[in-house]
């Protein structure tokens, strides 16, 4: 439990506090022509707005992509 608290504290200190001005819009098309799904685009916008992200999920869910 202490490790989780340490990690959570570190993430919170690195995260940009939301103030409404950090909203980022992504058009959803990558430089190689691939197109992001709405869910992928929203996740990217959230990561860029807050400056920190935690990716979770079991094997085979596309985390390294």
TORDORO-736548 format. One record per atom (N, C-alpha, C, CB): atom name; z, x, y. Coordinates in steps of 0.001 Angstrom, whole numbers, plus 500000, padded with zeros to 6 digits. Last residue first. Glycine has a CB too. Layout:
BEGIN
['CA', [Z, X, Y]],
...
//
This chain:
BEGIN
['N', [471200, 501147, 500485]],
['CA', [469862, 500933, 501085]],
['C', [469898, 501020, 502573]],
['CB', [469299, 499593, 500685]],
['N', [473672, 501284, 499264]],
['CA', [473070, 502525, 499747]],
['C', [471740, 502335, 500461]],
['CB', [472877, 503457, 498607]],
['N', [474244, 498506, 498604]],
['CA', [474990, 499216, 499652]],
['C', [474301, 500485, 500137]],
['CB', [476361, 499565, 499148]],
['N', [473145, 496744, 496670]],
['CA', [472316, 497293, 497741]],
['C', [473051, 498032, 498851]],
['CB', [471553, 496210, 498341]],
['N', [474519, 495894, 494441]],
['CA', [474417, 494961, 495561]],
['C', [473752, 495563, 496791]],
['CB', [475780, 494466, 495929]],
['N', [475092, 497562, 492276]],
['CA', [473877, 496742, 492237]],
['C', [473712, 495778, 493385]],
['CB', [473846, 495979, 490991]],
['N', [478632, 497395, 491940]],
['CA', [477369, 498090, 491720]],
['C', [476196, 497107, 491730]],
['CB', [477408, 498858, 490391]],
['N', [480370, 495337, 494441]],
['CA', [480195, 496000, 493156]],
['C', [478856, 496704, 493055]],
['CB', [480332, 495003, 492035]],
['N', [481577, 495902, 497732]],
['CA', [480773, 495195, 496757]],
['C', [480594, 496024, 495500]],
['CB', [479424, 494832, 497345]],
['N', [481541, 496879, 501210]],
['CA', [482191, 496654, 499927]],
['C', [481226, 495935, 499003]],
['CB', [483499, 495843, 500096]],
['N', [481726, 498793, 504079]],
['CA', [480830, 498182, 503102]],
['C', [481556, 498063, 501775]],
['CB', [479524, 499004, 502944]],
['N', [482851, 498534, 507233]],
['CA', [483339, 498803, 505881]],
['C', [482422, 498050, 504928]],
['CB', [484853, 498369, 505699]],
['N', [482185, 500024, 510408]],
['CA', [481894, 499039, 509368]],
['C', [482495, 499498, 508057]],
['CB', [480373, 498818, 509218]],
['N', [482069, 500358, 513961]],
['CA', [482656, 500745, 512679]],
['C', [482343, 499640, 511667]],
['CB', [484213, 500981, 512804]],
['N', [481042, 499329, 516305]],
['CA', [481083, 500769, 516145]],
['C', [481702, 501264, 514855]],
['CB', [481807, 501347, 517259]],
['N', [480610, 496701, 517043]],
['CA', [481990, 497155, 516891]],
['C', [482116, 498657, 516684]],
['CB', [482628, 496445, 515741]],
['N', [477806, 496521, 517277]],
['CA', [478668, 495989, 518333]],
['C', [480079, 496553, 518259]],
['CB', [478719, 494477, 518252]],
['N', [476819, 497584, 514889]],
['CA', [476503, 498250, 516148]],
['C', [477425, 497787, 517275]],
['CB', [475047, 497996, 516527]],
['N', [477821, 495703, 513041]],
['CA', [478183, 497123, 512945]],
['C', [477950, 497838, 514262]],
['CB', [477385, 497809, 511834]],
['N', [476483, 493391, 513951]],
['CA', [477948, 493455, 513970]],
['C', [478419, 494898, 513914]],
['CB', [478544, 492658, 512798]],
['N', [473804, 494058, 513449]],
['CA', [474238, 493768, 514818]],
['C', [475756, 493872, 514948]],
['CB', [473768, 492369, 515242]],
['N', [473920, 494274, 510642]],
['CA', [473592, 495436, 511460]],
['C', [474042, 495234, 512908]],
['CB', [472086, 495714, 511408]],
['N', [474472, 491605, 509951]],
['CA', [475407, 492663, 509575]],
['C', [475172, 493916, 510421]],
['CB', [475268, 492997, 508076]],
['N', [472151, 490345, 510909]],
['CA', [473448, 490000, 511484]],
['C', [474491, 491079, 511170]],
['CB', [473919, 488635, 510956]],
['N', [470258, 491506, 509187]],
['CA', [470146, 491697, 510633]],
['C', [471486, 491420, 511308]],
['CB', [469051, 490783, 511220]],
['N', [471119, 490507, 506708]],
['CA', [471104, 491954, 506957]],
['C', [471064, 492254, 508453]],
['CB', [469899, 492608, 506259]],
['N', [470723, 487738, 507138]],
['CA', [472059, 488245, 506812]],
['C', [472149, 489754, 507075]],
['CB', [472405, 487940, 505336]],
['N', [467979, 487609, 507547]],
['CA', [468876, 487198, 508621]],
['C', [470285, 487748, 508395]],
['CB', [468914, 485669, 508729]],
['N', [466517, 490647, 506219]],
['CA', [466855, 489230, 506114]],
['C', [467773, 488883, 507283]],
['CB', [467538, 488900, 504735]],
['N', [464206, 492908, 507756]],
['CA', [465561, 492571, 507324]],
['C', [465713, 491061, 507183]],
['CB', [466602, 493123, 508318]],
['N', [461175, 494233, 506646]],
['CA', [461826, 493240, 507489]],
['C', [463192, 492904, 506900]],
['CB', [460950, 491962, 507624]],
['N', [459372, 497336, 506858]],
['CA', [460196, 496381, 506120]],
['C', [460915, 495456, 507094]],
['CB', [461216, 497116, 505219]],
['N', [458149, 499161, 508555]],
['CA', [457496, 497876, 508334]],
['C', [458305, 496871, 507523]],
['CB', [456211, 498102, 507659]],
['N', [459530, 501391, 509205]],
['CA', [458562, 501526, 508104]],
['C', [457900, 500199, 507745]],
['CB', [459249, 502098, 506873]],
['N', [461301, 500585, 511154]],
['CA', [460166, 501419, 511567]],
['C', [459118, 501588, 510472]],
['CB', [460661, 502778, 511997]],
['N', [462097, 497091, 510535]],
['CA', [462378, 498521, 510498]],
['C', [461127, 499312, 510831]],
['CB', [462919, 498934, 509124]],
['N', [462861, 494183, 512237]],
['CA', [461795, 494938, 511586]],
['C', [462100, 496425, 511689]],
['CB', [460415, 494614, 512217]],
['N', [464932, 492986, 513648]],
['CA', [464841, 492757, 512212]],
['C', [463715, 493465, 511513]],
['CB', [464713, 491339, 511961]],
['N', [465746, 493242, 516254]],
['CA', [464597, 492374, 515979]],
['C', [464344, 492157, 514494]],
['CB', [463364, 492951, 516610]],
['N', [469073, 492893, 517272]],
['CA', [468137, 493677, 516458]],
['C', [466982, 492756, 516099]],
['CB', [468831, 494268, 515159]],
['N', [471330, 493026, 519912]],
['CA', [470293, 492245, 519230]],
['C', [469333, 493186, 518526]],
['CB', [469528, 491338, 520229]],
['N', [474776, 493166, 520510]],
['CA', [473550, 493917, 520266]],
['C', [472580, 492995, 519538]],
['CB', [473827, 495224, 519438]],
['N', [477462, 492827, 522668]],
['CA', [476522, 492128, 521801]],
['C', [475221, 492901, 521724]],
['CB', [476270, 490698, 522304]],
['N', [479467, 493790, 524248]],
['CA', [478930, 494693, 523239]],
['C', [477916, 494006, 522319]],
['CB', [480061, 495269, 522414]],
['N', [480570, 491959, 525918]],
['CA', [479473, 492766, 526469]],
['C', [478837, 493660, 525419]],
['CB', [479975, 493617, 527622]],
['N', [482681, 490792, 524614]],
['CA', [481542, 489952, 524934]],
['C', [480342, 490734, 525453]],
['CB', [481943, 488931, 525941]],
['N', [484515, 492523, 523754]],
['CA', [484734, 491982, 525084]],
['C', [483562, 491109, 525538]],
['CB', [484959, 493113, 526075]],
['N', [486138, 493902, 521039]],
['CA', [485109, 492957, 521460]],
['C', [485452, 492414, 522836]],
['CB', [484964, 491804, 520439]],
['N', [486805, 497324, 520862]],
['CA', [487338, 495972, 521034]],
['C', [486262, 495072, 521617]],
['CB', [488592, 495979, 521945]],
['N', [485533, 499389, 518406]],
['CA', [485406, 498983, 519798]],
['C', [485943, 497565, 519906]],
['CB', [483920, 499076, 520298]],
['N', [487480, 501240, 516112]],
['CA', [486678, 500056, 516416]],
['C', [486674, 499784, 517916]],
['CB', [487210, 498831, 515654]],
['N', [489321, 503230, 515759]],
['CA', [487926, 503611, 515975]],
['C', [487049, 502444, 516405]],
['CB', [487366, 504220, 514722]],
['N', [491687, 501961, 515271]],
['CA', [491634, 502865, 516421]],
['C', [490204, 503288, 516737]],
['CB', [492494, 504099, 516164]],
['N', [491049, 500565, 512938]],
['CA', [491317, 499827, 514177]],
['C', [491255, 500721, 515402]],
['CB', [492674, 499161, 514105]],
['N', [490838, 502667, 511102]],
['CA', [489665, 501857, 511430]],
['C', [489867, 501113, 512745]],
['CB', [489368, 500861, 510300]],
['N', [493507, 503575, 511031]],
['CA', [492442, 504472, 511463]],
['C', [491191, 503691, 511867]],
['CB', [492107, 505468, 510351]],
['N', [494761, 501289, 509985]],
['CA', [495122, 501786, 511311]],
['C', [494033, 502693, 511866]],
['CB', [496457, 502536, 511258]],
['N', [493566, 501178, 507444]],
['CA', [493409, 500061, 508386]],
['C', [493721, 500514, 509812]],
['CB', [494328, 498880, 507989]],
['N', [494520, 503591, 506332]],
['CA', [493082, 503377, 506531]],
['C', [492838, 502273, 507554]],
['CB', [492397, 503022, 505196]],
['N', [497262, 503053, 506286]],
['CA', [496744, 504225, 506999]],
['C', [495259, 504052, 507310]],
['CB', [496968, 505505, 506169]],
['N', [497356, 500819, 504610]],
['CA', [497810, 500715, 506009]],
['C', [497258, 501868, 506847]],
['CB', [499358, 500703, 506079]],
['N', [496441, 501952, 502217]],
['CA', [495685, 500872, 502846]],
['C', [496080, 500707, 504310]],
['CB', [495902, 499557, 502090]],
['N', [498530, 503750, 501695]],
['CA', [497165, 504253, 501920]],
['C', [496313, 503201, 502632]],
['CB', [496505, 504653, 500578]],
['N', [500655, 502006, 501237]],
['CA', [500689, 502884, 502405]],
['C', [499300, 503429, 502727]],
['CB', [501666, 504041, 502172]],
['N', [500000, 500819, 498803]],
['CA', [500000, 500000, 500000]],
['C', [500000, 500868, 501267]],
['CB', [501210, 499065, 499995]],
//
